[in-house]
Amino acid sequence: MAFPLAACFGCAGLTLTAEEKEFFRDADPLGFILFARNVDNPDQVRALVHDLRNCVGRNSAPVLIDQEGGRVQRLTQPHWRSTPAPAMFVALHDQDAEAGLEATRLNARLIADDLYALGVDVNCLPVLDIPAPDSHPFLHDRAAGRTVEQSILLGRMDCDGLLAGGVLPVIKHIPGHGRAMADSHEEMPRVDAPHTELDGVDFAPFRALADCPWAMTAHVVYSDLDPEQPATMSPIVINETIRTNIGFDGFLVSDDVGMGALSGPMGERVLACISAGCDAVLHCNGDMTEMREITDCISPLNNLAGMRFEKTLASKQTPEPLDRQQAEARLADLLKSVRESA
């Protein structure tokens, strides 16, 4: 069986240029990812998603998005609801555990309803990183939970809600970004905690949700695991920690290879990711020069990665019935106490 290129690419704008169409047709990437620059209104997004898949001739080509809520949401008002930040569900769970679980799943189900209507079938949620009190704040309000137990419970509700709406979740950033003192969008974080501490806290939510179909790696150096390479580029971390210790056997995609944490030519970056054990790389900025460099360096999915990807397709569900109006009203009622106390 011939598999597509082991990469998911972004595109530059609201519609595809002739150059992009030709490039995607020739390169045949695994899939695509959308950002705010690609989003205007529902009809436009549906058309863009259709055109992206049409380029590669595969309706199964995954289209990813980061629709977490709060600071990280690509679909925004006036065409889509304003999705609460994950921190709001954490606060509700602190007040009332059952209400927090119900609200988290319901919110994820509503997100899936928005995405499914557009043809977007993979959402990069939940964030299972457990933020340390003194770590960089960029993840704090994005995390599914503040403790191991809370991250597992609320992260599972996120996954269940997305799957019930026909959308695949992506657990991130495996094996855990929560102790990082730097934002990997800007520079390489280094975590010096010993393996025993990481295993009991940071790895635990990912281990509990290792049955999820997709996971995204962390651009973080863990000095007690591999002092030289970040998880994304480390055969040691991917094989010994992610695949063996944590037990994740789903489809593993790199975080964005264009982020500031990584250095060196783009081709060298992606080769390092694939060689380390990532099934595919994620390149988000839509820069044509960089995307061409990537296609010159990497190959189609290998057989094992292809089998893992096919397994993700089999895990897709037909969306459960949803009364949208009733669901939104119920969610608003559940979150009322948190909003009032904010």
C-alpha positions in Angstrom: 0.0 0.0 0.0 1.3 3.5 -0.9 1.1 6.0 1.9 1.1 9.8 1.7 4.0 12.0 2.8 4.7 12.0 6.5 3.7 15.6 7.0 0.8 17.9 7.7 1.0 21.3 6.2 -0.6 24.7 6.7 -1.6 27.1 4.0 -1.2 30.8 3.7 -4.7 32.3 3.5 -8.4 32.0 3.1 -8.2 30.3 -0.3 -5.6 28.2 -2.0 -3.3 29.8 -4.5 -2.6 28.1 -7.8 0.9 27.4 -6.5 -0.4 25.8 -3.3 -2.8 23.6 -5.2 0.0 22.4 -7.5 2.4 21.8 -4.6 -0.1 19.9 -2.5 -1.1 17.8 -5.4 2.5 16.8 -6.2 3.7 16.5 -2.6 0.6 14.5 -1.4 1.0 15.3 2.3 -0.8 13.3 4.9 -3.0 16.2 5.9 -3.4 19.8 6.8 -3.8 22.2 9.7 -5.8 25.4 9.9 -5.1 28.7 11.8 -6.9 31.9 12.3 -5.4 33.3 9.0 -7.4 30.6 7.2 -10.7 31.3 8.9 -13.4 33.9 8.0 -16.8 32.3 7.8 -18.3 28.8 7.7 -18.9 28.7 4.0 -15.3 29.8 3.3 -13.8 27.3 5.7 -15.9 24.4 4.3 -14.7 25.4 0.8 -11.1 25.6 1.9 -11.2 22.2 3.6 -12.8 20.7 0.5 -10.1 22.2 -1.8 -7.3 20.9 0.5 -8.6 17.4 0.3 -9.3 17.7 -3.4 -5.7 18.5 -4.0 -4.6 15.2 -2.6 -7.6 13.2 -3.8 -8.3 11.7 -0.4 -11.4 12.4 1.7 -9.6 10.7 4.6 -6.8 13.3 4.6 -7.0 14.7 8.2 -7.6 18.4 8.7 -6.4 19.6 12.1 -7.1 22.7 14.1 -6.3 24.0 17.6 -9.7 24.8 19.1 -8.9 24.7 22.8 -10.9 27.7 24.0 -9.8 30.8 25.7 -6.6 32.2 24.1 -6.3 29.4 21.7 -9.3 29.1 19.4 -9.3 29.6 15.6 -13.1 29.7 15.2 -14.3 32.9 16.9 -17.3 35.2 17.0 -19.4 36.3 15.3 -19.8 33.0 13.3 -18.9 30.6 16.2 -19.5 30.7 19.9 -16.7 32.0 22.2 -15.4 28.8 23.7 -14.3 29.0 27.4 -10.7 28.4 28.3 -10.0 25.0 29.9 -9.1 26.8 33.1 -12.8 27.6 33.5 -13.7 23.9 33.6 -10.9 23.3 36.1 -12.4 25.9 38.3 -15.8 24.4 38.1 -14.4 20.9 38.8 -12.8 22.4 41.9 -16.2 23.6 43.0 -18.3 20.6 41.9 -16.6 17.6 40.5 -19.7 16.1 38.7 -20.6 19.5 37.2 -17.0 20.0 36.0 -17.0 16.6 34.2 -20.4 17.2 32.6 -19.5 20.7 31.5 -16.1 19.6 30.0 -17.6 16.8 28.0 -20.5 19.0 26.8 -18.1 21.8 25.8 -16.0 19.3 23.8 -19.1 17.9 22.2 -20.1 21.5 21.1 -16.6 22.1 19.7 -16.9 18.9 17.7 -20.2 20.0 16.4 -18.6 23.2 15.1 -15.7 21.3 13.5 -17.6 18.5 12.0 -19.9 20.9 10.2 -16.8 22.3 8.5 -15.1 19.0 7.6 -12.4 19.5 10.2 -11.9 16.1 11.8 -8.9 16.4 14.2 -8.7 18.8 17.1 -5.5 19.3 19.1 -7.1 19.0 22.5 -6.7 18.1 25.4 -3.6 19.7 26.9 -2.6 17.1 29.4 0.5 19.0 30.7 0.3 19.7 34.4 1.6 23.2 35.0 4.1 23.6 37.8 3.5 26.7 39.9 6.8 28.4 38.7 6.6 27.2 35.1 6.1 29.5 32.1 2.5 30.8 32.1 1.7 30.1 28.4 0.2 26.7 29.3 -1.5 27.5 32.6 -5.0 28.4 31.5 -4.8 25.8 28.7 -4.2 22.7 30.8 -7.0 20.2 31.3 -6.2 19.9 35.0 -3.9 21.1 37.8 -3.3 17.6 39.3 -2.8 14.2 37.9 -6.3 13.0 38.8 -8.0 16.2 37.5 -6.0 16.1 34.2 -7.0 12.5 33.6 -10.7 13.0 34.4 -11.2 16.2 32.5 -8.9 15.2 29.7 -10.9 12.0 29.2 -14.1 14.1 29.1 -12.5 16.3 26.4 -11.7 13.2 24.4 -15.1 11.6 24.9 -16.9 14.7 23.8 -14.8 15.2 20.7 -15.1 11.5 19.7 -18.9 11.6 20.2 -19.0 14.4 17.7 -17.0 12.6 15.0 -13.7 14.4 15.7 -10.4 12.8 16.8 -8.6 14.3 19.8 -4.9 14.9 20.0 -3.4 14.6 23.5 -0.5 17.0 24.0 2.3 17.7 24.6 3.6 14.2 25.3 5.4 13.3 27.6 4.6 16.5 29.5 5.4 20.2 29.0 4.1 21.4 32.4 7.5 22.0 34.1 9.0 24.0 31.3 10.3 27.5 32.3 10.3 28.7 28.7 7.7 28.9 25.9 8.7 26.4 23.2 7.3 28.7 20.6 10.2 31.0 21.3 13.1 28.9 22.7 14.0 25.4 23.8 12.8 24.6 27.4 14.9 22.3 29.5 13.4 20.3 32.4 15.9 18.9 34.9 13.4 17.0 37.2 14.5 13.4 37.8 12.8 10.6 36.0 11.0 9.4 39.1 9.2 12.7 39.5 8.3 13.0 35.8 7.0 9.4 35.8 4.7 10.0 38.8 3.3 13.3 37.6 4.0 14.5 34.1 3.7 11.1 32.4 0.7 9.9 34.3 -2.1 11.7 32.4 -0.7 10.5 29.1 -0.4 7.0 30.4 -4.0 7.0 31.5 -5.2 8.3 28.1 -2.7 6.3 26.0 -5.6 4.7 24.1 -6.3 8.1 22.4 -5.8 8.0 18.6 -3.3 10.9 18.2 -0.6 12.5 20.4 1.6 15.5 19.8 5.2 15.7 21.1 6.8 18.3 23.3 9.7 20.4 22.1 11.3 20.0 25.6 14.7 18.6 26.6 14.4 16.3 29.7 17.9 16.1 31.0 17.4 12.9 32.9 16.0 11.1 29.8 18.1 12.6 27.0 20.2 15.6 27.8 21.0 16.4 24.2 17.7 16.2 22.2 14.1 17.4 22.8 11.5 14.7 23.0 10.4 15.4 19.4 13.8 14.5 18.1 14.9 11.9 20.7 14.8 8.2 19.9 15.3 7.6 23.6 12.3 9.6 24.7 10.0 8.4 22.0 10.9 4.7 22.2 11.6 4.3 25.9 9.3 6.9 27.4 6.4 7.6 25.0 6.0 4.2 23.4 7.1 1.9 26.2 6.7 3.6 29.6 3.6 5.6 28.8 2.4 2.9 26.4 1.2 5.2 23.6 0.8 3.2 20.4 -1.3 5.6 18.4 -0.3 8.1 15.8 2.5 10.4 17.0 2.9 13.8 15.3 5.5 16.4 16.1 4.6 19.8 17.5 5.2 22.5 14.8 8.7 22.1 13.4 8.8 25.8 12.7 8.7 26.8 16.4 11.6 28.7 17.9 12.6 25.8 20.2 14.1 24.0 17.2 17.1 25.2 15.2 18.9 24.3 12.1 17.7 23.9 8.5 14.1 22.8 8.1 15.1 19.6 6.3 17.4 18.5 9.1 14.7 19.2 11.7 12.1 17.0 10.0 14.6 14.2 9.3 15.5 14.2 13.0 11.8 14.0 14.0 11.1 11.1 11.7 14.3 9.3 12.5 13.5 9.6 16.2 10.2 7.9 15.8 7.5 10.5 15.1 5.0 9.1 12.6 4.6 12.5 10.9 5.7 16.1 11.3 3.6 19.2 11.6 4.6 22.3 9.7 2.2 25.2 10.3 3.2 28.5 8.8 2.4 27.8 5.1 5.8 29.0 4.0 6.2 27.5 0.5 10.0 27.5 0.6 10.1 25.6 3.9 7.4 23.2 2.7 9.4 22.4 -0.4 12.5 21.8 1.7 10.5 19.4 3.8 9.2 17.4 0.8 12.7 17.2 -0.5 13.9 15.5 2.7 11.2 13.1 4.0 9.4 10.1 2.6 5.8 8.7 2.8 4.6 7.2 6.1 6.5 4.0 6.8 4.4 0.9 7.1 4.1 1.0 10.9 3.1 4.7 10.8 0.7 3.9 8.0 -0.9 1.2 10.0 -1.3 3.5 13.0 -2.9 6.1 10.8 -5.3 3.6 9.4 -6.2 2.6 12.9 -7.1 6.3 13.7 -9.5 6.3 10.8 -11.2 3.2 12.2 -11.7 5.0 15.5 -13.9 7.7 14.0 -17.5 7.7 15.1 -20.7 8.8 13.5 -21.7 11.9 15.6 -24.2 11.2 18.3 -27.5 13.3 18.1 -27.1 16.7 19.6 -29.7 19.3 20.5 -27.5 22.3 20.1 -29.7 24.9 21.7 -30.3 22.6 24.7 -26.6 21.8 25.0 -25.6 25.5 25.0 -28.2 26.3 27.6 -27.1 23.5 29.9 -23.4 24.5 29.5 -24.2 28.1 30.4 -26.1 27.0 33.4 -23.2 24.8 34.6 -20.7 27.6 34.2 -22.8 30.2 35.8 -21.3 29.9 39.3 -17.7 30.1 37.9 -18.5 33.2 35.8 -20.1 34.9 38.8 -17.2 34.2 41.1 -14.6 35.3 38.5 
